[in-house]
Amino acid sequence: MPGMDGMEAARQIKRVAPKTEILFLTQHDELPTIRQAFGVGARGYVVKSDAGKELIPAIHAVRAKHQYLNRRFAEQL
């Protein structure tokens, strides 16, 4: 993203519209990055390599105000 990264965008979105649900779609699959995303207010996190099977369920989960994270990461957090 030009101008700012996703973490800063999420911070700013939550600051001006705190009820907004945030779902990250990213190439980053490192645990510290995932923790940071949830720390800035994300409700869900999908890695692009898994998007084909996970993006739609993630959207539904986040829309229903549930957290979404691939099981392989959830077990490590």
mmJSON file of the N, C-alpha and C atoms, coordinates in Angstrom:
{"data_MODEL":{"atom_site":{
"group_PDB":["ATOM","ATOM","ATOM","ATOM","ATOM","ATOM","ATOM","ATOM","ATOM","ATOM","ATOM","ATOM","ATOM","ATOM","ATOM","ATOM","ATOM","ATOM","ATOM","ATOM","ATOM","ATOM","ATOM","ATOM","ATOM","ATOM","ATOM","ATOM","ATOM","ATOM","ATOM","ATOM","ATOM","ATOM","ATOM","ATOM","ATOM","ATOM","ATOM","ATOM","ATOM","ATOM","ATOM","ATOM","ATOM","ATOM","ATOM","ATOM","ATOM","ATOM","ATOM","ATOM","ATOM","ATOM","ATOM","ATOM","ATOM","ATOM","ATOM","ATOM","ATOM","ATOM","ATOM","ATOM","ATOM","ATOM","ATOM","ATOM","ATOM","ATOM","ATOM","ATOM","ATOM","ATOM","ATOM","ATOM","ATOM","ATOM","ATOM","ATOM","ATOM","ATOM","ATOM","ATOM","ATOM","ATOM","ATOM","ATOM","ATOM","ATOM","ATOM","ATOM","ATOM","ATOM","ATOM","ATOM","ATOM","ATOM","ATOM","ATOM","ATOM","ATOM","ATOM","ATOM","ATOM","ATOM","ATOM","ATOM","ATOM","ATOM","ATOM","ATOM","ATOM","ATOM","ATOM","ATOM","ATOM","ATOM","ATOM","ATOM","ATOM","ATOM","ATOM","ATOM","ATOM","ATOM","ATOM","ATOM","ATOM","ATOM","ATOM","ATOM","ATOM","ATOM","ATOM","ATOM","ATOM","ATOM","ATOM","ATOM","ATOM","ATOM","ATOM","ATOM","ATOM","ATOM","ATOM","ATOM","ATOM","ATOM","ATOM","ATOM","ATOM","ATOM","ATOM","ATOM","ATOM","ATOM","ATOM","ATOM","ATOM","ATOM","ATOM","ATOM","ATOM","ATOM","ATOM","ATOM","ATOM","ATOM","ATOM","ATOM","ATOM","ATOM","ATOM","ATOM","ATOM","ATOM","ATOM","ATOM","ATOM","ATOM","ATOM","ATOM","ATOM","ATOM","ATOM","ATOM","ATOM","ATOM","ATOM","ATOM","ATOM","ATOM","ATOM","ATOM","ATOM","ATOM","ATOM","ATOM","ATOM","ATOM","ATOM","ATOM","ATOM","ATOM","ATOM","ATOM","ATOM","ATOM","ATOM","ATOM","ATOM","ATOM","ATOM","ATOM","ATOM","ATOM","ATOM","ATOM","ATOM","ATOM","ATOM","ATOM","ATOM","ATOM","ATOM","ATOM","ATOM","ATOM","ATOM"],
"id":[1,2,3,4,5,6,7,8,9,10,11,12,13,14,15,16,17,18,19,20,21,22,23,24,25,26,27,28,29,30,31,32,33,34,35,36,37,38,39,40,41,42,43,44,45,46,47,48,49,50,51,52,53,54,55,56,57,58,59,60,61,62,63,64,65,66,67,68,69,70,71,72,73,74,75,76,77,78,79,80,81,82,83,84,85,86,87,88,89,90,91,92,93,94,95,96,97,98,99,100,101,102,103,104,105,106,107,108,109,110,111,112,113,114,115,116,117,118,119,120,121,122,123,124,125,126,127,128,129,130,131,132,133,134,135,136,137,138,139,140,141,142,143,144,145,146,147,148,149,150,151,152,153,154,155,156,157,158,159,160,161,162,163,164,165,166,167,168,169,170,171,172,173,174,175,176,177,178,179,180,181,182,183,184,185,186,187,188,189,190,191,192,193,194,195,196,197,198,199,200,201,202,203,204,205,206,207,208,209,210,211,212,213,214,215,216,217,218,219,220,221,222,223,224,225,226,227,228,229,230,231],
"type_symbol":["N","C","C","N","C","C","N","C","C","N","C","C","N","C","C","N","C","C","N","C","C","N","C","C","N","C","C","N","C","C","N","C","C","N","C","C","N","C","C","N","C","C","N","C","C","N","C","C","N","C","C","N","C","C","N","C","C","N","C","C","N","C","C","N","C","C","N","C","C","N","C","C","N","C","C","N","C","C","N","C","C","N","C","C","N","C","C","N","C","C","N","C","C","N","C","C","N","C","C","N","C","C","N","C","C","N","C","C","N","C","C","N","C","C","N","C","C","N","C","C","N","C","C","N","C","C","N","C","C","N","C","C","N","C","C","N","C","C","N","C","C","N","C","C","N","C","C","N","C","C","N","C","C","N","C","C","N","C","C","N","C","C","N","C","C","N","C","C","N","C","C","N","C","C","N","C","C","N","C","C","N","C","C","N","C","C","N","C","C","N","C","C","N","C","C","N","C","C","N","C","C","N","C","C","N","C","C","N","C","C","N","C","C","N","C","C","N","C","C","N","C","C","N","C","C","N","C","C","N","C","C"],
"label_atom_id":["N","CA","C","N","CA","C","N","CA","C","N","CA","C","N","CA","C","N","CA","C","N","CA","C","N","CA","C","N","CA","C","N","CA","C","N","CA","C","N","CA","C","N","CA","C","N","CA","C","N","CA","C","N","CA","C","N","CA","C","N","CA","C","N","CA","C","N","CA","C","N","CA","C","N","CA","C","N","CA","C","N","CA","C","N","CA","C","N","CA","C","N","CA","C","N","CA","C","N","CA","C","N","CA","C","N","CA","C","N","CA","C","N","CA","C","N","CA","C","N","CA","C","N","CA","C","N","CA","C","N","CA","C","N","CA","C","N","CA","C","N","CA","C","N","CA","C","N","CA","C","N","CA","C","N","CA","C","N","CA","C","N","CA","C","N","CA","C","N","CA","C","N","CA","C","N","CA","C","N","CA","C","N","CA","C","N","CA","C","N","CA","C","N","CA","C","N","CA","C","N","CA","C","N","CA","C","N","CA","C","N","CA","C","N","CA","C","N","CA","C","N","CA","C","N","CA","C","N","CA","C","N","CA","C","N","CA","C","N","CA","C","N","CA","C","N","CA","C","N","CA","C","N","CA","C","N","CA","C","N","CA","C","N","CA","C","N","CA","C"],
"label_alt_id":[null,null,null,null,null,null,null,null,null,null,null,null,null,null,null,null,null,null,null,null,null,null,null,null,null,null,null,null,null,null,null,null,null,null,null,null,null,null,null,null,null,null,null,null,null,null,null,null,null,null,null,null,null,null,null,null,null,null,null,null,null,null,null,null,null,null,null,null,null,null,null,null,null,null,null,null,null,null,null,null,null,null,null,null,null,null,null,null,null,null,null,null,null,null,null,null,null,null,null,null,null,null,null,null,null,null,null,null,null,null,null,null,null,null,null,null,null,null,null,null,null,null,null,null,null,null,null,null,null,null,null,null,null,null,null,null,null,null,null,null,null,null,null,null,null,null,null,null,null,null,null,null,null,null,null,null,null,null,null,null,null,null,null,null,null,null,null,null,null,null,null,null,null,null,null,null,null,null,null,null,null,null,null,null,null,null,null,null,null,null,null,null,null,null,null,null,null,null,null,null,null,null,null,null,null,null,null,null,null,null,null,null,null,null,null,null,null,null,null,null,null,null,null,null,null,null,null,null,null,null,null],
"label_comp_id":["MET","MET","MET","PRO","PRO","PRO","GLY","GLY","GLY","MET","MET","MET","ASP","ASP","ASP","GLY","GLY","GLY","MET","MET","MET","GLU","GLU","GLU","ALA","ALA","ALA","ALA","ALA","ALA","ARG","ARG","ARG","GLN","GLN","GLN","ILE","ILE","ILE","LYS","LYS","LYS","ARG","ARG","ARG","VAL","VAL","VAL","ALA","ALA","ALA","PRO","PRO","PRO","LYS","LYS","LYS","THR","THR","THR","GLU","GLU","GLU","ILE","ILE","ILE","LEU","LEU","LEU","PHE","PHE","PHE","LEU","LEU","LEU","THR","THR","THR","GLN","GLN","GLN","HIS","HIS","HIS","ASP","ASP","ASP","GLU","GLU","GLU","LEU","LEU","LEU","PRO","PRO","PRO","THR","THR","THR","ILE","ILE","ILE","ARG","ARG","ARG","GLN","GLN","GLN","ALA","ALA","ALA","PHE","PHE","PHE","GLY","GLY","GLY","VAL","VAL","VAL","GLY","GLY","GLY","ALA","ALA","ALA","ARG","ARG","ARG","GLY","GLY","GLY","TYR","TYR","TYR","VAL","VAL","VAL","VAL","VAL","VAL","LYS","LYS","LYS","SER","SER","SER","ASP","ASP","ASP","ALA","ALA","ALA","GLY","GLY","GLY","LYS","LYS","LYS","GLU","GLU","GLU","LEU","LEU","LEU","ILE","ILE","ILE","PRO","PRO","PRO","ALA","ALA","ALA","ILE","ILE","ILE","HIS","HIS","HIS","ALA","ALA","ALA","VAL","VAL","VAL","ARG","ARG","ARG","ALA","ALA","ALA","LYS","LYS","LYS","HIS","HIS","HIS","GLN","GLN","GLN","TYR","TYR","TYR","LEU","LEU","LEU","ASN","ASN","ASN","ARG","ARG","ARG","ARG","ARG","ARG","PHE","PHE","PHE","ALA","ALA","ALA","GLU","GLU","GLU","GLN","GLN","GLN","LEU","LEU","LEU"],
"label_asym_id":["A","A","A","A","A","A","A","A","A","A","A","A","A","A","A","A","A","A","A","A","A","A","A","A","A","A","A","A","A","A","A","A","A","A","A","A","A","A","A","A","A","A","A","A","A","A","A","A","A","A","A","A","A","A","A","A","A","A","A","A","A","A","A","A","A","A","A","A","A","A","A","A","A","A","A","A","A","A","A","A","A","A","A","A","A","A","A","A","A","A","A","A","A","A","A","A","A","A","A","A","A","A","A","A","A","A","A","A","A","A","A","A","A","A","A","A","A","A","A","A","A","A","A","A","A","A","A","A","A","A","A","A","A","A","A","A","A","A","A","A","A","A","A","A","A","A","A","A","A","A","A","A","A","A","A","A","A","A","A","A","A","A","A","A","A","A","A","A","A","A","A","A","A","A","A","A","A","A","A","A","A","A","A","A","A","A","A","A","A","A","A","A","A","A","A","A","A","A","A","A","A","A","A","A","A","A","A","A","A","A","A","A","A","A","A","A","A","A","A","A","A","A","A","A","A","A","A","A","A","A","A"],
"label_entity_id":["1","1","1","1","1","1","1","1","1","1","1","1","1","1","1","1","1","1","1","1","1","1","1","1","1","1","1","1","1","1","1","1","1","1","1","1","1","1","1","1","1","1","1","1","1","1","1","1","1","1","1","1","1","1","1","1","1","1","1","1","1","1","1","1","1","1","1","1","1","1","1","1","1","1","1","1","1","1","1","1","1","1","1","1","1","1","1","1","1","1","1","1","1","1","1","1","1","1","1","1","1","1","1","1","1","1","1","1","1","1","1","1","1","1","1","1","1","1","1","1","1","1","1","1","1","1","1","1","1","1","1","1","1","1","1","1","1","1","1","1","1","1","1","1","1","1","1","1","1","1","1","1","1","1","1","1","1","1","1","1","1","1","1","1","1","1","1","1","1","1","1","1","1","1","1","1","1","1","1","1","1","1","1","1","1","1","1","1","1","1","1","1","1","1","1","1","1","1","1","1","1","1","1","1","1","1","1","1","1","1","1","1","1","1","1","1","1","1","1","1","1","1","1","1","1","1","1","1","1","1","1"],
"label_seq_id":[1,1,1,2,2,2,3,3,3,4,4,4,5,5,5,6,6,6,7,7,7,8,8,8,9,9,9,10,10,10,11,11,11,12,12,12,13,13,13,14,14,14,15,15,15,16,16,16,17,17,17,18,18,18,19,19,19,20,20,20,21,21,21,22,22,22,23,23,23,24,24,24,25,25,25,26,26,26,27,27,27,28,28,28,29,29,29,30,30,30,31,31,31,32,32,32,33,33,33,34,34,34,35,35,35,36,36,36,37,37,37,38,38,38,39,39,39,40,40,40,41,41,41,42,42,42,43,43,43,44,44,44,45,45,45,46,46,46,47,47,47,48,48,48,49,49,49,50,50,50,51,51,51,52,52,52,53,53,53,54,54,54,55,55,55,56,56,56,57,57,57,58,58,58,59,59,59,60,60,60,61,61,61,62,62,62,63,63,63,64,64,64,65,65,65,66,66,66,67,67,67,68,68,68,69,69,69,70,70,70,71,71,71,72,72,72,73,73,73,74,74,74,75,75,75,76,76,76,77,77,77],
"pdbx_PDB_ins_code":[null,null,null,null,null,null,null,null,null,null,null,null,null,null,null,null,null,null,null,null,null,null,null,null,null,null,null,null,null,null,null,null,null,null,null,null,null,null,null,null,null,null,null,null,null,null,null,null,null,null,null,null,null,null,null,null,null,null,null,null,null,null,null,null,null,null,null,null,null,null,null,null,null,null,null,null,null,null,null,null,null,null,null,null,null,null,null,null,null,null,null,null,null,null,null,null,null,null,null,null,null,null,null,null,null,null,null,null,null,null,null,null,null,null,null,null,null,null,null,null,null,null,null,null,null,null,null,null,null,null,null,null,null,null,null,null,null,null,null,null,null,null,null,null,null,null,null,null,null,null,null,null,null,null,null,null,null,null,null,null,null,null,null,null,null,null,null,null,null,null,null,null,null,null,null,null,null,null,null,null,null,null,null,null,null,null,null,null,null,null,null,null,null,null,null,null,null,null,null,null,null,null,null,null,null,null,null,null,null,null,null,null,null,null,null,null,null,null,null,null,null,null,null,null,null,null,null,null,null,null,null],
"Cartn_x":[0.846,0.0,0.892,0.687,1.49,1.083,2.07,1.784,1.747,1.244,1.226,1.044,1.391,1.199,-0.158,-0.495,-1.791,-2.001,-0.943,-1.074,-1.475,-0.816,-1.149,-2.543,-2.9,-4.256,-5.294,-5.058,-5.991,-6.088,-4.961,-4.982,-5.847,-5.639,-6.388,-7.875,-8.183,-9.589,-10.263,-9.627,-10.216,-10.348,-9.428,-9.487,-10.691,-10.944,-12.035,-13.368,-13.32,-14.551,-14.373,-14.409,-14.068,-14.942,-16.129,-16.999,-16.718,-15.83,-15.484,-14.749,-15.157,-14.492,-13.381,-12.215,-11.053,-10.623,-10.456,-9.964,-8.717,-7.587,-6.337,-6.298,-5.919,-5.605,-4.192,-3.253,-1.846,-0.995,0.205,1.159,1.97,1.905,2.739,2.144,2.977,2.496,3.346,4.003,4.825,3.963,4.154,3.341,3.414,4.588,4.6,3.729,3.695,2.862,1.383,1.034,-0.363,-0.787,0.064,-0.24,-0.434,0.434,0.34,-0.986,-1.396,-2.654,-3.837,-3.897,-4.981,-4.821,-3.594,-3.339,-3.803,-3.838,-4.302,-5.786,-6.447,-7.898,-8.48,-7.651,-8.195,-9.102,-10.113,-11.008,-10.639,-9.977,-9.601,-8.306,-7.711,-6.418,-6.351,-6.156,-6.067,-4.794,-4.026,-2.825,-3.251,-2.71,-3.129,-3.028,-2.025,-1.885,-3.049,-3.784,-4.935,-6.268,-6.221,-7.437,-8.484,-8.069,-9.031,-10.033,-9.591,-10.499,-10.92,-10.242,-10.517,-11.141,-11.041,-11.491,-12.995,-13.807,-15.264,-15.656,-15.178,-15.507,-15.011,-13.868,-13.343,-14.248,-14.699,-15.606,-16.88,-17.443,-18.671,-18.429,-17.31,-17.001,-16.849,-16.084,-15.848,-17.142,-17.923,-19.217,-20.129,-20.015,-20.813,-20.146,-19.076,-18.352,-17.593,-17.146,-16.315,-14.9,-13.941,-12.556,-12.352,-11.435,-11.08,-9.569,-9.048,-7.629,-7.468,-6.665,-6.388,-5.944,-6.431,-6.144,-4.637,-3.866,-2.415,-1.739,-2.291,-1.749,-2.375,-3.651,-4.357,-3.729,-3.317,-2.708,-1.346,-0.698,0.623,0.573,-0.565,-0.678,-1.015],
"Cartn_y":[-1.178,0.0,1.242,2.087,3.318,4.267,4.863,5.867,5.351,4.135,3.547,2.044,1.337,-0.115,-0.49,-1.748,-2.222,-2.032,-2.158,-1.978,-0.541,0.405,1.812,2.129,1.575,1.781,1.258,0.071,-0.495,0.386,0.886,1.794,3.023,3.611,4.824,4.529,3.41,3.038,2.862,2.14,1.91,3.207,4.135,5.414,6.24,6.291,7.137,6.404,5.076,4.284,2.995,3.1,1.959,0.715,0.857,-0.311,-1.055,-0.523,-1.163,-2.471,-3.514,-4.813,-4.871,-5.339,-5.381,-6.822,-7.159,-8.467,-8.229,-8.735,-8.626,-9.719,-9.359,-10.291,-9.934,-10.811,-10.466,-11.655,-11.364,-12.426,-12.844,-12.074,-12.307,-13.406,-14.413,-15.519,-15.717,-14.65,-14.727,-14.447,-15.234,-15.078,-13.684,-13.04,-11.685,-10.706,-10.862,-9.988,-10.263,-11.521,-11.89,-11.338,-11.49,-10.933,-9.42,-8.766,-7.313,-6.915,-7.656,-7.342,-7.4,-8.441,-8.53,-7.462,-7.1,-6.051,-4.666,-4.425,-3.12,-3.126,-4.256,-4.273,-5.17,-5.978,-6.883,-7.921,-8.323,-9.393,-10.696,-10.569,-11.751,-11.554,-12.675,-12.646,-13.826,-13.538,-14.567,-14.334,-15.394,-15.34,-15.591,-14.804,-14.891,-16.302,-17.058,-18.425,-19.328,-18.943,-19.713,-19.083,-17.965,-17.186,-17.959,-18.831,-19.574,-20.36,-20.904,-21.697,-20.976,-19.895,-19.272,-17.88,-17.197,-15.806,-15.672,-16.454,-16.349,-16.72,-17.848,-18.132,-17.037,-16.456,-15.385,-14.16,-13.804,-12.661,-12.907,-14.097,-14.421,-14.366,-14.899,-14.891,-13.47,-12.667,-11.286,-10.486,-10.706,-10.004,-10.355,-11.589,-12.037,-11.7,-10.892,-10.434,-11.557,-12.552,-13.631,-13.443,-13.906,-13.867,-14.967,-14.689,-15.712,-15.774,-16.965,-17.206,-18.671,-18.93,-20.292,-21.123,-22.343,-23.22,-23.417,-23.476,-23.7,-22.567,-21.353,-20.233,-20.153,-20.423,-20.328,-21.256,-22.423,-23.382,-22.907,-22.003,-21.512,-20.234,-19.565,-18.308,-18.567],
"Cartn_z":[0.0,0.0,0.0,-0.934,-0.954,0.177,0.813,1.838,3.256,3.457,4.807,4.681,5.74,5.702,6.297,6.203,6.681,8.166,8.942,10.395,10.72,10.075,10.319,9.796,8.66,8.138,9.118,9.678,10.658,11.898,12.368,13.532,13.25,12.095,11.761,11.568,10.934,10.754,12.103,13.022,14.343,15.137,14.909,15.621,15.165,13.861,13.366,13.269,13.175,13.068,13.869,15.192,16.045,15.867,15.336,15.155,13.843,13.03,11.758,12.014,11.32,11.422,10.381,10.776,9.892,9.668,8.399,7.979,7.138,7.59,6.833,5.774,4.555,3.485,3.063,3.343,3.222,2.809,2.391,2.073,3.291,4.374,5.559,6.437,6.732,7.567,8.823,9.268,10.471,11.703,12.749,13.969,14.578,14.661,15.225,14.435,13.133,12.299,12.545,12.685,12.959,14.313,15.316,16.648,16.569,15.817,15.683,15.022,14.013,13.326,14.292,15.102,16.078,17.156,17.456,18.442,18.007,16.699,16.212,15.892,16.162,16.028,14.958,14.293,13.277,13.915,13.196,13.639,12.934,11.74,10.995,10.237,9.867,9.191,8.232,6.936,5.909,5.103,4.933,4.102,2.654,1.733,0.335,-0.241,0.17,-0.355,0.063,1.109,1.591,1.206,0.499,0.239,-0.552,-1.451,-2.258,-1.437,-0.322,0.512,1.79,2.15,3.45,3.398,2.277,2.271,2.528,1.854,2.04,3.477,4.036,5.438,6.393,6.097,6.948,6.899,5.716,5.578,6.375,6.255,7.003,8.513,8.964,10.399,10.916,10.222,10.662,10.619,9.597,9.487,10.67,11.162,12.308,13.643,13.575,14.757,15.469,14.691,15.211,14.687,15.453,14.977,13.955,13.018,12.043,11.901,12.049,11.852,11.479,10.478,10.049,11.247,11.318,12.456,12.673,11.585,11.745,12.504,12.408,13.17,14.558,14.651,15.926,16.968,16.546,17.469,17.968,17.233,17.611,18.454,18.439,19.183,20.585],
"occupancy":[1.0,1.0,1.0,1.0,1.0,1.0,1.0,1.0,1.0,1.0,1.0,1.0,1.0,1.0,1.0,1.0,1.0,1.0,1.0,1.0,1.0,1.0,1.0,1.0,1.0,1.0,1.0,1.0,1.0,1.0,1.0,1.0,1.0,1.0,1.0,1.0,1.0,1.0,1.0,1.0,1.0,1.0,1.0,1.0,1.0,1.0,1.0,1.0,1.0,1.0,1.0,1.0,1.0,1.0,1.0,1.0,1.0,1.0,1.0,1.0,1.0,1.0,1.0,1.0,1.0,1.0,1.0,1.0,1.0,1.0,1.0,1.0,1.0,1.0,1.0,1.0,1.0,1.0,1.0,1.0,1.0,1.0,1.0,1.0,1.0,1.0,1.0,1.0,1.0,1.0,1.0,1.0,1.0,1.0,1.0,1.0,1.0,1.0,1.0,1.0,1.0,1.0,1.0,1.0,1.0,1.0,1.0,1.0,1.0,1.0,1.0,1.0,1.0,1.0,1.0,1.0,1.0,1.0,1.0,1.0,1.0,1.0,1.0,1.0,1.0,1.0,1.0,1.0,1.0,1.0,1.0,1.0,1.0,1.0,1.0,1.0,1.0,1.0,1.0,1.0,1.0,1.0,1.0,1.0,1.0,1.0,1.0,1.0,1.0,1.0,1.0,1.0,1.0,1.0,1.0,1.0,1.0,1.0,1.0,1.0,1.0,1.0,1.0,1.0,1.0,1.0,1.0,1.0,1.0,1.0,1.0,1.0,1.0,1.0,1.0,1.0,1.0,1.0,1.0,1.0,1.0,1.0,1.0,1.0,1.0,1.0,1.0,1.0,1.0,1.0,1.0,1.0,1.0,1.0,1.0,1.0,1.0,1.0,1.0,1.0,1.0,1.0,1.0,1.0,1.0,1.0,1.0,1.0,1.0,1.0,1.0,1.0,1.0,1.0,1.0,1.0,1.0,1.0,1.0,1.0,1.0,1.0,1.0,1.0,1.0,1.0,1.0,1.0,1.0,1.0,1.0],
"B_iso_or_equiv":[0.0,0.0,0.0,0.0,0.0,0.0,0.0,0.0,0.0,0.0,0.0,0.0,0.0,0.0,0.0,0.0,0.0,0.0,0.0,0.0,0.0,0.0,0.0,0.0,0.0,0.0,0.0,0.0,0.0,0.0,0.0,0.0,0.0,0.0,0.0,0.0,0.0,0.0,0.0,0.0,0.0,0.0,0.0,0.0,0.0,0.0,0.0,0.0,0.0,0.0,0.0,0.0,0.0,0.0,0.0,0.0,0.0,0.0,0.0,0.0,0.0,0.0,0.0,0.0,0.0,0.0,0.0,0.0,0.0,0.0,0.0,0.0,0.0,0.0,0.0,0.0,0.0,0.0,0.0,0.0,0.0,0.0,0.0,0.0,0.0,0.0,0.0,0.0,0.0,0.0,0.0,0.0,0.0,0.0,0.0,0.0,0.0,0.0,0.0,0.0,0.0,0.0,0.0,0.0,0.0,0.0,0.0,0.0,0.0,0.0,0.0,0.0,0.0,0.0,0.0,0.0,0.0,0.0,0.0,0.0,0.0,0.0,0.0,0.0,0.0,0.0,0.0,0.0,0.0,0.0,0.0,0.0,0.0,0.0,0.0,0.0,0.0,0.0,0.0,0.0,0.0,0.0,0.0,0.0,0.0,0.0,0.0,0.0,0.0,0.0,0.0,0.0,0.0,0.0,0.0,0.0,0.0,0.0,0.0,0.0,0.0,0.0,0.0,0.0,0.0,0.0,0.0,0.0,0.0,0.0,0.0,0.0,0.0,0.0,0.0,0.0,0.0,0.0,0.0,0.0,0.0,0.0,0.0,0.0,0.0,0.0,0.0,0.0,0.0,0.0,0.0,0.0,0.0,0.0,0.0,0.0,0.0,0.0,0.0,0.0,0.0,0.0,0.0,0.0,0.0,0.0,0.0,0.0,0.0,0.0,0.0,0.0,0.0,0.0,0.0,0.0,0.0,0.0,0.0,0.0,0.0,0.0,0.0,0.0,0.0,0.0,0.0,0.0,0.0,0.0,0.0],
"pdbx_formal_charge":[null,null,null,null,null,null,null,null,null,null,null,null,null,null,null,null,null,null,null,null,null,null,null,null,null,null,null,null,null,null,null,null,null,null,null,null,null,null,null,null,null,null,null,null,null,null,null,null,null,null,null,null,null,null,null,null,null,null,null,null,null,null,null,null,null,null,null,null,null,null,null,null,null,null,null,null,null,null,null,null,null,null,null,null,null,null,null,null,null,null,null,null,null,null,null,null,null,null,null,null,null,null,null,null,null,null,null,null,null,null,null,null,null,null,null,null,null,null,null,null,null,null,null,null,null,null,null,null,null,null,null,null,null,null,null,null,null,null,null,null,null,null,null,null,null,null,null,null,null,null,null,null,null,null,null,null,null,null,null,null,null,null,null,null,null,null,null,null,null,null,null,null,null,null,null,null,null,null,null,null,null,null,null,null,null,null,null,null,null,null,null,null,null,null,null,null,null,null,null,null,null,null,null,null,null,null,null,null,null,null,null,null,null,null,null,null,null,null,null,null,null,null,null,null,null,null,null,null,null,null,null],
"auth_seq_id":[1,1,1,2,2,2,3,3,3,4,4,4,5,5,5,6,6,6,7,7,7,8,8,8,9,9,9,10,10,10,11,11,11,12,12,12,13,13,13,14,14,14,15,15,15,16,16,16,17,17,17,18,18,18,19,19,19,20,20,20,21,21,21,22,22,22,23,23,23,24,24,24,25,25,25,26,26,26,27,27,27,28,28,28,29,29,29,30,30,30,31,31,31,32,32,32,33,33,33,34,34,34,35,35,35,36,36,36,37,37,37,38,38,38,39,39,39,40,40,40,41,41,41,42,42,42,43,43,43,44,44,44,45,45,45,46,46,46,47,47,47,48,48,48,49,49,49,50,50,50,51,51,51,52,52,52,53,53,53,54,54,54,55,55,55,56,56,56,57,57,57,58,58,58,59,59,59,60,60,60,61,61,61,62,62,62,63,63,63,64,64,64,65,65,65,66,66,66,67,67,67,68,68,68,69,69,69,70,70,70,71,71,71,72,72,72,73,73,73,74,74,74,75,75,75,76,76,76,77,77,77],
"auth_comp_id":["MET","MET","MET","PRO","PRO","PRO","GLY","GLY","GLY","MET","MET","MET","ASP","ASP","ASP","GLY","GLY","GLY","MET","MET","MET","GLU","GLU","GLU","ALA","ALA","ALA","ALA","ALA","ALA","ARG","ARG","ARG","GLN","GLN","GLN","ILE","ILE","ILE","LYS","LYS","LYS","ARG","ARG","ARG","VAL","VAL","VAL","ALA","ALA","ALA","PRO","PRO","PRO","LYS","LYS","LYS","THR","THR","THR","GLU","GLU","GLU","ILE","ILE","ILE","LEU","LEU","LEU","PHE","PHE","PHE","LEU","LEU","LEU","THR","THR","THR","GLN","GLN","GLN","HIS","HIS","HIS","ASP","ASP","ASP","GLU","GLU","GLU","LEU","LEU","LEU","PRO","PRO","PRO","THR","THR","THR","ILE","ILE","ILE","ARG","ARG","ARG","GLN","GLN","GLN","ALA","ALA","ALA","PHE","PHE","PHE","GLY","GLY","GLY","VAL","VAL","VAL","GLY","GLY","GLY","ALA","ALA","ALA","ARG","ARG","ARG","GLY","GLY","GLY","TYR","TYR","TYR","VAL","VAL","VAL","VAL","VAL","VAL","LYS","LYS","LYS","SER","SER","SER","ASP","ASP","ASP","ALA","ALA","ALA","GLY","GLY","GLY","LYS","LYS","LYS","GLU","GLU","GLU","LEU","LEU","LEU","ILE","ILE","ILE","PRO","PRO","PRO","ALA","ALA","ALA","ILE","ILE","ILE","HIS","HIS","HIS","ALA","ALA","ALA","VAL","VAL","VAL","ARG","ARG","ARG","ALA","ALA","ALA","LYS","LYS","LYS","HIS","HIS","HIS","GLN","GLN","GLN","TYR","TYR","TYR","LEU","LEU","LEU","ASN","ASN","ASN","ARG","ARG","ARG","ARG","ARG","ARG","PHE","PHE","PHE","ALA","ALA","ALA","GLU","GLU","GLU","GLN","GLN","GLN","LEU","LEU","LEU"],
"auth_asym_id":["A","A","A","A","A","A","A","A","A","A","A","A","A","A","A","A","A","A","A","A","A","A","A","A","A","A","A","A","A","A","A","A","A","A","A","A","A","A","A","A","A","A","A","A","A","A","A","A","A","A","A","A","A","A","A","A","A","A","A","A","A","A","A","A","A","A","A","A","A","A","A","A","A","A","A","A","A","A","A","A","A","A","A","A","A","A","A","A","A","A","A","A","A","A","A","A","A","A","A","A","A","A","A","A","A","A","A","A","A","A","A","A","A","A","A","A","A","A","A","A","A","A","A","A","A","A","A","A","A","A","A","A","A","A","A","A","A","A","A","A","A","A","A","A","A","A","A","A","A","A","A","A","A","A","A","A","A","A","A","A","A","A","A","A","A","A","A","A","A","A","A","A","A","A","A","A","A","A","A","A","A","A","A","A","A","A","A","A","A","A","A","A","A","A","A","A","A","A","A","A","A","A","A","A","A","A","A","A","A","A","A","A","A","A","A","A","A","A","A","A","A","A","A","A","A","A","A","A","A","A","A"],
"auth_atom_id":["N","CA","C","N","CA","C","N","CA","C","N","CA","C","N","CA","C","N","CA","C","N","CA","C","N","CA","C","N","CA","C","N","CA","C","N","CA","C","N","CA","C","N","CA","C","N","CA","C","N","CA","C","N","CA","C","N","CA","C","N","CA","C","N","CA","C","N","CA","C","N","CA","C","N","CA","C","N","CA","C","N","CA","C","N","CA","C","N","CA","C","N","CA","C","N","CA","C","N","CA","C","N","CA","C","N","CA","C","N","CA","C","N","CA","C","N","CA","C","N","CA","C","N","CA","C","N","CA","C","N","CA","C","N","CA","C","N","CA","C","N","CA","C","N","CA","C","N","CA","C","N","CA","C","N","CA","C","N","CA","C","N","CA","C","N","CA","C","N","CA","C","N","CA","C","N","CA","C","N","CA","C","N","CA","C","N","CA","C","N","CA","C","N","CA","C","N","CA","C","N","CA","C","N","CA","C","N","CA","C","N","CA","C","N","CA","C","N","CA","C","N","CA","C","N","CA","C","N","CA","C","N","CA","C","N","CA","C","N","CA","C","N","CA","C","N","CA","C","N","CA","C","N","CA","C","N","CA","C","N","CA","C","N","CA","C","N","CA","C"],
"pdbx_PDB_model_num":[1,1,1,1,1,1,1,1,1,1,1,1,1,1,1,1,1,1,1,1,1,1,1,1,1,1,1,1,1,1,1,1,1,1,1,1,1,1,1,1,1,1,1,1,1,1,1,1,1,1,1,1,1,1,1,1,1,1,1,1,1,1,1,1,1,1,1,1,1,1,1,1,1,1,1,1,1,1,1,1,1,1,1,1,1,1,1,1,1,1,1,1,1,1,1,1,1,1,1,1,1,1,1,1,1,1,1,1,1,1,1,1,1,1,1,1,1,1,1,1,1,1,1,1,1,1,1,1,1,1,1,1,1,1,1,1,1,1,1,1,1,1,1,1,1,1,1,1,1,1,1,1,1,1,1,1,1,1,1,1,1,1,1,1,1,1,1,1,1,1,1,1,1,1,1,1,1,1,1,1,1,1,1,1,1,1,1,1,1,1,1,1,1,1,1,1,1,1,1,1,1,1,1,1,1,1,1,1,1,1,1,1,1,1,1,1,1,1,1,1,1,1,1,1,1,1,1,1,1,1,1]
}}}
